[in-house]
Amino acid sequence: MAKPGGPFKTPPSRTLPAPAVAVQAMTASKRSHIPAFEVMRITDEIANRRADGHDVVSLCAGEPSARPVPGSIKPAGYTGPLGTMPLREAIAGHYRDWYDLDVDPTTVAVTTGSSGAFQLVFLAAFDPGDRVALASPGYPAYRNILTALGVQVVEIPTGPETRYQPTPELLDQAVQQHGSLAGLIIASPANPTGTMLQREELARLALWCRARGVPLISDEIYHGITFPEPGSPDPRGTSVLSVEPEAIVINSFSKYWGMTGWRLGWAILPEDLVAPLEALASNFALSPPAPAQELALTAFTPETYAERDQIVEGFARARALILDAAPQLNWGTAAPSDGAFYYYSELGPQLARFENSVDYARALLERANVAIVPGVDFDPVAGKQAVRLSYAAGEAAVAEALDRIIRFQNAG
Ligand SMILES: Cc1ncc(COP(=O)(O)O)c(C=O)c1O
């Protein structure tokens, strides 16, 4: 006898007619075979663990928790592909205020975060097959975007001897090994190390590039989040434009201004690159986000600078907590960070108990509910021994996380 059927009874199986044309499996392009940005994946995992009721302290994401308050939602139209002229002028004014530099507003391109600027600038400056150098460890998206664009990445291994920054000598070695370069990307303060290039070091790199006609791209996204010695000549960071007017600057409202989710950044371009970049931007993004551009007009007032500088003072206190706790952490060599909100360190003696930094970070999250980033995101080889802590989450989160890390390690 047939069972009485409820509303959810299994439907009888049906045989679908074979399609007239065989359906091909969709194959992803070769250029899309790049690693994901691990930090963003861990961010999802943290959200899931929190949704499951775990009290997770995250020293993972590089984003300040103090953010500007959005206004009411208004309809907003497209703007020009390189942004509104009032914002481009305001950005140029920022270079006068902070760096005593004259920037022509028509050379400023407003973009969807600095991430949007990388895509457009790399497209405008490089062709497939070009070789572009960058420091390792370094921000993974440089490497991954370049790879997706068919550009050959030349990694310059760096360590404490050069404060994890490239030097002309390291570039000479890279050219000997790989051939001539079509570009150099630098970052100061850098992610993940927080180390900075002093004016003379920047000038030497710029001279090396100029002598060889190599475009120089400087990521200055962490400018303003700096911990300078008293009397330092460039307390906000040295802009590459102070030593090389033909260099390309990339910057963003994400870090110093805490506007990560508004997706707004900018590039300052040599004149020859403005029209190509405008053509690319008008096709790729049409325009940068209009409401974000409106909010960003308030970024360059004395009140906003004062407000954001107070946040940076909080980062300095969080950084001091980590530096003070370093002996108890009992890790290995740490990068001498002068800016950004990162502490990048080898795990040293801790690796006696864990295979590598990925295993260490996983165990720390599972057993102590502290999220940190294994170094492999920033350096696929030496990063197996290192981790990055972000202290953007502030003093209280850092104090709690340090306490949990030390207890986790002592528990064995
Ligand atoms: C060095 C560096 N550059 C660029 C970015 C991208 O930032 P956004 O696209 O939000 O401007 C980041 C984000 O973490 C970063 O660390």
PDBQT file of the ligand as one rigid body, heavy atoms in Angstrom, charges set to zero:
ROOT
HETATM    1  C1  LIG A 501      49.111  48.632   1.834  1.00  0.00    +0.000 C 
HETATM    2  C2  LIG A 501      47.674  48.668   1.439  1.00  0.00    +0.000 A 
HETATM    3  N1  LIG A 501      47.333  49.265   0.294  1.00  0.00    +0.000 NA
HETATM    4  C3  LIG A 501      46.046  49.281  -0.108  1.00  0.00    +0.000 A 
HETATM    5  C4  LIG A 501      45.029  48.714   0.649  1.00  0.00    +0.000 A 
HETATM    6  C5  LIG A 501      43.605  48.736   0.099  1.00  0.00    +0.000 C 
HETATM    7  O1  LIG A 501      42.790  49.657   0.739  1.00  0.00    +0.000 OA
HETATM    8  P1  LIG A 501      41.512  50.350   0.087  1.00  0.00    +0.000 P 
HETATM    9  O2  LIG A 501      41.165  49.687  -1.173  1.00  0.00    +0.000 OA
HETATM   10  O3  LIG A 501      40.458  50.232   1.129  1.00  0.00    +0.000 OA
HETATM   11  O4  LIG A 501      41.906  51.790  -0.152  1.00  0.00    +0.000 OA
HETATM   12  C6  LIG A 501      45.331  48.109   1.859  1.00  0.00    +0.000 A 
HETATM   13  C7  LIG A 501      44.271  47.482   2.693  1.00  0.00    +0.000 C 
HETATM   14  O5  LIG A 501      44.501  46.819   3.670  1.00  0.00    +0.000 OA
HETATM   15  C8  LIG A 501      46.695  48.081   2.272  1.00  0.00    +0.000 A 
HETATM   16  O6  LIG A 501      47.075  47.504   3.423  1.00  0.00    +0.000 OA
ENDROOT
TORSDOF 0
